[in-house]
Structures are given as C-alpha cells and as structure tokens.
Amino acid sequence: MIQPGTAWSRFPASFFTTVLPGLFSHGSFPTISQKTRMKNGLPMCSNLPWAALRPTNGISKPRMTQSAQEMKTMEIKKVKLIYFSPTGTTRQVLKSIAEGINAGDVEHINLTLPQGAQPPSLFSSDELAVIGAPVYGGRLPVDAIHRFKQLKANKTPAILIVLYGNREFEDALLELQNLASALGFHPVAGGAFIGEHSFATKDVPIANGRPDSRDIQKAKDFGAKVKDKITALQSLNAQMDLDIPGRFPYEGGARSMSVAPVTKEDPCTVCGTCASVCPTAAISINASVTTTIERCIRCCACIKSCPTGARLWEDDMMKKIAHWLNENCRARKEPQLFGVDA
C-alpha cells in the first residue's frame, strides 16, 4: 500500500505495473545512495535509477526553510518610557533614547510618586519598553523595585537604563535586567549613564550638569542603534547577546541612616513644592514643612526643586559623604552601553 505524502504517491498507477519492474534489472542508469533514498522516502534498492523516479506531473517546489511570517522583521509600533526618577535625570536620558528611536507614539509611565500613573495591565510584544532608574549605593532604589513589580509583560522587548552619579553603578543594571526578565520583558540592550549626583550642590559639585549635551547625543545614538537591532530581528525568540556586568547575590545598597534634609524657616514660603516631588510622601505641608525622617530615601528631590533654597542638609555625616564624592569622583566617566556595537 502506498502511503500518502511519500515520494511514491506522486507517480501514476501505471508506473508501478509497467515501468518499475523493469528498472530493477536495468544496469545503465545512475544509482541513488542509501542516504538519498532514506531522505526522500524511497525503497532500499541499490540499483534504482534517480532519473526514473522523478514525478511526471511537473517540477516539485523547493522546500521553504522559513515561513513568510518568520521572514518578517520586527516593527516598533509604540515606545513606553517607564521610570523612577526623583530628580529628573533618568527621565531625561530615557526621553533622549526615545528621540533616537524616532517612534511616532511615545508614552511616559512615571512611577516616581506614590500616586503616579498606574501602569498598563499588560505590555505586548509589538511595543518597546525603556525602563530606567537611578543607582543608590550600587543598587536599585527599593521603592523603584516595588513599583516596577506592578508591571507585567508578554515578551515585550526592553531597553534597560540605570543612571549613577559618577561613582559606580555596580550591580544595579544586572539587578534591573533580572527584574525585567522576571516580569516578562525581553531585554535587548542596556546602558549605564551618568547624572548629577543627588548630594551635589553648587558649592560641592559631583557630576554637576549631567547628563550634558554629550550624554544626550550618546543616548540618541544608542536609541537609533537599538532600533536597528530590533527591526533586523526575525523573532523575539532570537538569542540576545546581552552581557551585563555585576555580582549575584547583589552587594551594596543605600546606607541605613535616619537623616533627612531640613527646612530653613526664613527663606521658606511654604509653597509645597518639596512635598509635591517627594517620591515617598515623607513631606507634609501645614503651617510649616514637616518631614517624616523614616520615609526619607535621601534622593534630594526636595533640595534640588526648592525655588528659594530653603531645603538643605545639616547632618555632618551627609556633608562628609558629599565632600568625599567631590574629591574622589571628579574624573569624568562616560556612558557604558550593552547589546549594541560601540
């Protein structure tokens, strides 16, 4: 019995009654190797001629190695910027990366404040997420981790960004990579950029003014390169060469200190700006400004945003740390990029 789908099923019935019997004793035809016969589902006859076994009803089509769907390149339909950025420097870098990607539809998902935008219930695979956070003591901020854990993705490609104050980013980018992967994102590239340190002031500069124009241009170029990488992919299941430095188990993290900036009464106008930018709702406004020290994460958003300079550090240890950073982290560091060609 002839099985459907085999090489035999392509021949007319007369072939088996008139042609085939005479072929087994005909020695003038070139023979087919056993390997070729097994590959094409042919009988194991050592002298069966290849030419005679070709179908008589037309030329067979070559096999397709990939389907038309697989041959399509990836298309970025929407870019979503997801960030925890108390002083705005991380947001600035992510925005520049989006400009380099040059996507028509860009959405900001700001998770900095407790009452921040609620993230979508699910990110899809035809979107591109750019996820960013600052580095505190070589790690991700605890509050940033908690808010990122609200996210849920379905193989959504993601660019991962950390921003540090010119000291070191240590394990933070690796931590973000592992977190994003656990949430269903598909990391395709990463970067560690430099921003003005939270403890920096005009008198004690630590990477002041960064990200600067050079950093912004690198962010835009990085976005363009990542876009080229993604659009060249035929599938998000493709292996990604994304080697992120860091240690696991992670080390470091922000120091446990019961300190917070204070408010000078004379210059303070009780405008409420400091409370409006605090990512942990540690500041409350009544007749004066009150700070719940236990909630303060020392991001210094209140200091940098105060229009009258009324918020500042008075703690001696914080002043010593700032001066140490000023003295030991002066040499300019450049952004480090991963997953794209330099």
NORWOHU-V837163 format. One record per helix or strand. SS is the DSSP state (H for helix, E for strand). FROM is the first residue (numbers start at 1). TO is the last residue. Records with the same first field share a line. If there is no record, write none. Layout:
SS->FROM-TO, FROM-TO
//
This chain:
H->7-10, 13-23, 34-40, 51-53, 68-71, 89-101, 142-148, 172-182, 213-232, 273-277, 293-295, 301-305, 316-328
E->31-31, 49-49, 78-84, 106-110, 123-123, 127-136, 139-140, 153-153, 156-164, 185-194, 262-263, 283-285, 289-291, 311-312, 336-338
//
